Amino acid sequence: MHVLTRAVGPWPMNTYALICPQTRQSAVVDPGAEPETIVQMLTGTTPVAILITHTHPDHIGALDEVRARLRVPVLAHAGPHWGGVRVEADRWLDHGDAVQVGHITLRVHHTPGHTDDMVCYYDNDSHQALVGDTLFEGGPGKTWSPEGFRRTLQTLRDVVLSWPDDTICYPGHGPAFRLGDIRPAIERFLAKEHGDFFGDATWEM
């Protein structure tokens, strides 16, 4: 799987284009802003889907315009979505579902914590994962309540750490990273008692 990255919007946020090298079919992940940039990422490919990791505004800000221009299905988790946002998906995804882009089969992993509707898209063949704001090189995604933080801890234990060390994670913000390089830090983080913490966290806290 070939992965193109563009940082878009004022934050900025990473929009990705996933491209099957054999068929040149492609999918957009998280059209957050700058629709012209996103469409240009797909030059020379045949778009087949728009994939949403979660419904925070910085990840779906250009969804309507990109959808209108590409005329391809939108795939997202059924929610509940962030802040009552209404996303009209063509296909609702759940944990374990498969998404096909050419010869690439992406496995859907539900990874709640940062939001209830967070999902990751994992290519088992190349060990590449589009992780949204589930985790970053320096820590997990921000949480908004103690319950959300506890869900993040469970997601890290049950989902993320089940992936092999050579998994390359492509997050919603910042650089990609190899899971094995931060696995020890995640394990130390999970071994600590965090009480009723929520908010921004780092692996070292």
C-alpha positions, 0 to 999 in steps of 0.5 A: 500500500502506497500512502501519501500524506498532506498536512492541511488546515490551520492546526494542521491535520494529516489527510492521507491518500491510500493507493493500490500500486497494482490497480491504482485505485485510491481512497482518501482518509480524513478530508479535513481541509483544502479540498483542492489539495486533496483532489490533487493527491489522487492524480493518476488514480481511480478514487473508490472511497472516502474513509473517516477515522472520527468526526472531529471537525478538523478531520471532516471539514472538507468532507462535503466538497470532496465527496461532491467532487469525487462522487465515491462512498463515504465510510465511517463508524456509526457513532455516537459522533462527536458533538452531535455531528451528523455524517451521512455515510454510505456504509457504516463500519464496525470492528472487524469489517473489511474495506477493499481498495484495489488489491488492498484489504483494510481491516477496521479496528474500533479504537474508542477513547479520544472519541466514541466513533474512532476507528483505525484502518489496518493493512495486514499485508504491509503492516500499515495503520491509519490511526487517526487520533488514537495515538501519536508517537508521544502519547495517546489522543486527548480525552475529555472525561475519566471514562474516555481515558479509561476507554483509551487504556483499554483500546491500547491494551486490547487493540493497539498492542496486539499489532506487530512491532513493525506496524507503521502508524500514520496519525492524524497529526504529526509524523508517522512512527513504528509501533515497536519503537514506542511499545515499551513506553506504552507498556510502562504507561499502562502499568501506572495508576492514573486515577481519574485523569483525562486530557492531554497525556504523554507516555512518560507521565 
